[in-house]
Amino acid sequence: MALEKAQLEAGLNQAQLEVLRARLNPHFLFNSLQNISVLTKQDPKVASRMLTRLGDLLRAVLRHDSRPESTLREEISLTQAYVALEQMRFGDRLHVNFHIAQEVQEAMVPCFLLQPLIENAIIHGLRGARQTGIITVSGVTQGGRTRFYFVPVNTIDWIESANNYTVLHCHSMDHLSGVNLTTLEHRLNPEQFLRVHRCHIVNISRIVAAHAIAGGVFELELQSKARIKTGRQYGDRIRQLLKAGS
């Protein structure tokens, strides 16, 4: 009985894996080939690069063969091949950042764990809208388990620089990103996020009060109760923001 149950569970896992493969191949392949076909006349160089990236992705899929699991490093490689193809499609509107701790790189995870999640984030976050999308994927070890975090932009309260990294403060949880603050500033929507200090960017919608301090410095109070002092050189931005909101 136990053997039959184990075989049934293994068969179910394999069936679920094949569903993921089937979803990736025809759906994604059709859209990619259609885009390449259009670009062949409009921009042959980009079309050629897309075709190369598509080949990389399909080879990565085939390398997984019928294994139910792969290392996290392999999953990231496959997902990055997918992301590279989508970035040619969306250009500067799409940015996907991976911050995966070294100690979890060889952790075994289900095949096609990340790619469908990234694809879903892109579908619901970018298509049909002219906004910039930033997806941050963090992988860490907690209590002996590997955990992944996907950070939607609209959940970020504020961002601070931390040496070569940035910390994304999201409600009650913080996430480490490998993208520097200036790069994030250029990628984020300026109507939603404001640089207020050489080390800080804030989500404008999270500001509940701004208290003036001597010398053109303000202290911003956020919904999360965080208090952030602005830099002197950013005083004009804060005053314009306050004037627009009054």
C-alpha positions in Angstrom: 0.0 0.0 0.0 2.8 2.4 0.9 4.6 1.5 -2.4 1.4 2.2 -4.4 1.0 5.6 -2.6 4.6 6.5 -3.3 4.2 5.6 -7.0 1.0 7.6 -7.2 2.6 10.7 -5.7 5.6 10.3 -8.0 3.2 10.0 -11.0 1.3 13.1 -9.9 4.5 15.1 -9.5 5.7 14.1 -12.9 2.3 15.0 -14.4 2.4 18.4 -12.8 6.0 18.9 -14.2 4.8 17.9 -17.7 2.0 20.5 -17.4 4.5 23.2 -16.7 6.7 22.1 -19.6 3.7 22.1 -21.9 2.7 25.5 -20.7 6.2 26.9 -21.3 6.8 25.4 -24.7 3.8 26.2 -27.0 2.6 29.3 -25.4 5.9 31.0 -25.0 7.3 29.6 -28.2 4.4 31.0 -30.2 4.7 34.5 -28.8 8.4 34.6 -29.2 8.4 33.4 -32.8 5.7 36.0 -33.6 7.8 38.8 -32.1 10.9 37.6 -34.0 8.9 37.5 -37.2 7.8 41.1 -36.8 11.3 42.3 -35.8 13.0 40.5 -38.7 12.0 43.5 -40.9 11.9 46.2 -38.3 15.2 45.4 -36.5 17.0 42.4 -37.8 19.8 42.6 -35.2 17.3 42.5 -32.3 15.4 39.6 -34.1 18.7 37.7 -34.4 19.5 38.2 -30.7 16.0 37.1 -29.7 16.4 34.0 -31.8 19.6 33.2 -30.0 18.1 33.8 -26.6 15.1 31.6 -27.5 17.5 28.8 -28.4 19.3 29.2 -25.1 16.0 28.9 -23.2 14.8 25.8 -25.1 18.2 24.1 -24.7 17.9 24.8 -20.9 14.4 23.3 -20.9 15.6 20.2 -22.7 18.6 19.9 -20.3 16.1 19.4 -17.5 15.0 16.3 -19.3 12.3 14.6 -17.1 13.9 15.3 -13.8 11.5 16.4 -11.1 14.2 18.5 -9.4 17.1 20.7 -10.3 19.6 22.9 -8.4 18.6 26.4 -7.7 21.5 27.6 -9.8 20.1 25.7 -12.8 16.6 27.2 -12.2 18.0 30.7 -12.1 20.0 30.1 -15.3 16.8 28.9 -17.1 14.8 31.8 -15.7 17.4 34.3 -16.7 17.3 33.0 -20.3 13.5 33.6 -20.2 14.0 37.1 -18.7 16.6 38.0 -21.3 14.1 37.2 -24.1 11.3 39.2 -22.4 13.7 42.2 -21.9 14.2 42.4 -25.6 10.4 42.7 -25.9 9.8 45.3 -23.1 13.2 47.1 -23.3 13.8 49.5 -20.4 10.4 48.8 -19.0 11.4 45.5 -17.5 14.1 44.9 -14.8 14.5 41.6 -13.0 17.0 41.4 -10.1 18.2 38.2 -8.5 19.7 38.3 -5.1 20.4 34.6 -4.1 22.5 33.7 -1.2 25.6 31.6 -2.1 24.7 28.9 0.4 21.5 28.1 -1.4 22.8 27.9 -4.9 23.0 24.1 -4.9 19.7 23.6 -3.1 17.4 21.2 -4.9 14.1 22.7 -6.0 11.2 21.5 -8.2 11.9 22.1 -11.9 10.3 25.2 -13.4 9.7 26.7 -10.0 10.7 30.3 -10.8 10.0 30.8 -14.5 6.2 30.6 -14.3 6.2 33.0 -11.3 8.3 35.5 -13.2 6.1 35.1 -16.3 2.9 35.7 -14.2 4.4 38.8 -12.6 5.3 40.2 -16.1 1.8 39.4 -17.5 -0.1 41.1 -14.7 2.4 43.9 -14.1 3.5 45.1 -17.6 1.3 44.0 -20.4 -1.3 46.6 -21.4 0.5 49.3 -19.4 3.2 51.8 -20.2 4.8 51.6 -16.8 8.2 50.3 -15.6 8.3 47.0 -13.9 10.9 45.9 -11.4 10.9 42.3 -10.1 13.3 41.4 -7.3 13.8 37.7 -6.4 15.5 36.9 -3.1 16.6 33.5 -2.0 17.8 32.9 1.6 18.1 30.2 4.1 15.8 30.4 7.2 15.6 27.6 9.7 17.3 25.2 7.4 14.9 25.9 4.6 15.3 27.8 1.4 12.9 30.6 1.0 12.1 32.8 -2.0 10.7 36.3 -1.9 9.2 38.2 -4.9 9.0 41.9 -4.2 6.3 43.9 -6.2 7.2 47.5 -6.5 3.9 48.8 -5.0 4.8 47.0 -1.7 7.9 49.0 -1.2 7.7 51.8 1.5 11.2 53.1 1.2 14.7 52.1 0.0 18.0 52.7 1.6 21.6 52.2 0.5 23.7 49.6 2.4 27.2 49.4 1.2 27.1 47.6 -2.2 23.5 46.7 -1.8 20.1 48.3 -1.2 17.5 47.4 1.4 13.9 47.4 0.3 11.6 48.1 3.2 8.2 46.5 2.5 5.7 46.9 5.3 6.9 44.5 8.0 9.6 42.8 6.0 13.0 43.9 4.5 14.7 42.5 1.4 18.3 42.9 0.3 18.9 43.8 -3.4 22.1 43.8 -5.4 21.1 46.8 -7.4 22.5 50.2 -6.3 20.4 53.1 -5.3 21.1 55.3 -8.3 20.2 52.5 -10.7 16.9 51.9 -8.9 16.1 55.6 -8.9 16.4 55.6 -12.7 14.3 52.5 -13.1 11.5 53.5 -10.7 8.5 55.6 -11.7 9.3 59.2 -10.6 5.7 59.9 -10.0 5.7 57.1 -7.4 9.2 57.2 -5.9 11.3 60.2 -4.8 15.0 60.4 -4.0 15.2 62.4 -0.8 18.7 61.7 0.4 21.9 60.2 -1.1 21.0 57.1 0.8 17.2 57.0 0.6 14.3 56.8 -1.8 10.7 56.9 -0.5 7.4 55.8 -1.9 5.5 59.1 -2.1 2.2 57.5 -1.3 3.6 56.3 2.1 4.4 59.8 3.3 2.0 61.0 6.0 3.8 64.1 7.3 6.8 66.2 6.5 8.4 68.2 9.3 10.7 71.1 8.4 14.1 71.2 10.1 16.6 74.1 10.0 18.7 74.4 6.8 16.1 73.1 4.3 16.2 69.6 5.8 12.9 67.8 6.4 12.0 64.7 8.4 9.5 62.5 6.6 7.1 60.4 8.6 5.9 57.3 6.7 2.8 55.1 7.2 5.1 52.4 8.6 6.2 54.8 11.4 9.7 55.1 9.9 11.2 58.6 10.0 13.6 59.6 7.3 15.7 62.8 7.2 16.1 64.3 3.8 19.4 65.7 2.4 19.8 69.5 2.0 20.1 69.3 -1.8 16.7 67.6 -2.0 14.8 70.3 -0.1 13.4 71.8 -3.3 11.9 68.5 -4.3 10.2 68.1 -0.9 8.8 71.6 -1.1 7.4 71.0 -4.6 5.9 67.8 -3.4 4.3 69.5 -0.4 3.0 72.3 -2.6 1.5 69.9 -5.1 -0.3 68.0 -2.3 -1.7 71.0 -0.6 
